[in-house]
Amino acid sequence: MRIGIIIAGSALLLAGCVGPPAARELPTTPPVISTAGLERVLGHNARSLVALFGEPELDVREGDGRKLQFAGPICVLDTYLYPKGRHEPVVTYVDARQPDGRDIDRASCVAALIANRKR
């Protein structure tokens, strides 16, 4: 009987050692997305993009916004143009991916498309 009490007491002691899982701390600031290397695209209008990359593969207009997509053997670049005040739409955001959909650095994609155009 005494062994049963010892086993039961040990089990209770061990159960007390298990607590709730530790809470993970979440970051308090969002990650910074770099725009380095995108100077030739961000803030530019559609004419500038066509002069830089050639005719877009896709030109989609929705409301005041416009998406121009440029593609090459290395990557696909989506540029999003929106008007600033009463001025014509300019690129406010850029997204890039490899042809198979995997991520690629946006500045690297811009450089690859420019290099491909020069050939």
C-alpha positions in Angstrom: 0.0 0.0 0.0 2.8 2.3 0.9 4.4 1.8 -2.6 1.0 2.8 -4.2 1.0 6.1 -2.2 4.6 6.8 -3.3 3.8 6.2 -6.9 0.6 8.3 -6.8 2.5 11.1 -5.0 5.3 11.0 -7.6 2.8 11.2 -10.4 1.2 14.2 -8.8 4.6 15.9 -8.4 5.5 15.2 -12.0 2.1 16.5 -13.2 2.7 19.8 -11.5 6.0 20.2 -13.5 4.1 20.4 -16.7 2.7 23.8 -17.4 1.1 25.5 -20.4 3.3 25.9 -23.4 5.3 29.1 -23.4 3.7 31.9 -25.5 5.7 33.0 -28.6 6.6 36.6 -28.8 5.3 38.2 -32.0 7.4 40.9 -33.7 6.2 44.3 -32.8 7.2 46.0 -36.0 6.5 44.7 -39.5 9.5 43.6 -41.7 11.0 46.3 -43.8 10.7 45.6 -47.6 13.6 47.1 -49.4 13.2 49.2 -52.5 16.9 49.3 -53.3 17.5 48.6 -57.0 14.0 49.6 -57.9 14.7 53.3 -58.6 14.3 52.7 -62.4 10.8 51.5 -61.9 9.1 53.0 -58.8 7.6 56.4 -59.4 7.8 56.0 -63.2 4.8 56.1 -65.7 3.8 53.5 -68.3 5.7 55.2 -71.1 9.0 55.0 -69.1 8.3 51.3 -68.4 7.7 50.5 -72.1 10.9 52.4 -73.0 12.8 50.4 -70.4 11.3 46.9 -70.9 9.5 46.9 -74.2 5.8 46.2 -74.7 4.2 44.5 -71.7 2.9 40.9 -71.8 -0.2 42.0 -69.9 -2.0 45.4 -69.5 -4.9 45.3 -67.0 -6.9 48.4 -66.0 -9.2 48.4 -63.0 -10.7 51.6 -61.8 -7.8 54.1 -61.4 -5.2 51.4 -61.2 -3.2 49.7 -63.9 -1.1 46.6 -63.9 1.7 46.1 -66.5 3.4 42.8 -66.6 6.8 42.2 -68.2 8.3 38.8 -68.7 11.6 37.4 -69.8 13.4 34.1 -69.5 14.5 34.8 -65.9 11.4 36.3 -64.3 8.0 37.9 -64.5 7.6 41.5 -63.2 4.3 42.9 -62.2 4.2 46.7 -61.9 1.2 48.5 -60.3 0.5 52.0 -61.3 -1.8 54.4 -59.5 -2.4 58.2 -59.9 -0.9 60.5 -57.4 -3.3 63.4 -57.0 -4.3 64.7 -60.5 -1.1 63.4 -62.1 -0.9 60.4 -64.4 -0.5 56.9 -62.8 3.0 55.9 -61.7 4.4 52.7 -60.3 3.7 52.4 -56.6 4.4 48.7 -56.1 6.4 46.0 -57.9 6.2 42.2 -57.5 8.4 39.6 -59.1 8.6 35.8 -59.5 10.4 33.2 -61.6 8.5 31.8 -64.6 7.7 28.7 -62.4 6.2 30.9 -59.7 9.1 30.8 -57.2 10.1 34.0 -55.5 12.9 36.1 -57.0 14.4 39.4 -55.7 12.5 42.3 -57.4 15.6 44.3 -58.1 17.3 41.3 -59.7 14.3 40.8 -61.9 14.4 44.4 -63.1 18.1 44.0 -63.9 17.5 40.8 -65.8 14.7 42.2 -67.9 16.8 45.3 -68.8 19.8 43.1 -69.7 17.5 40.8 -71.8 16.1 43.8 -73.7 19.6 45.1 -74.5 20.5 41.8 -76.3 
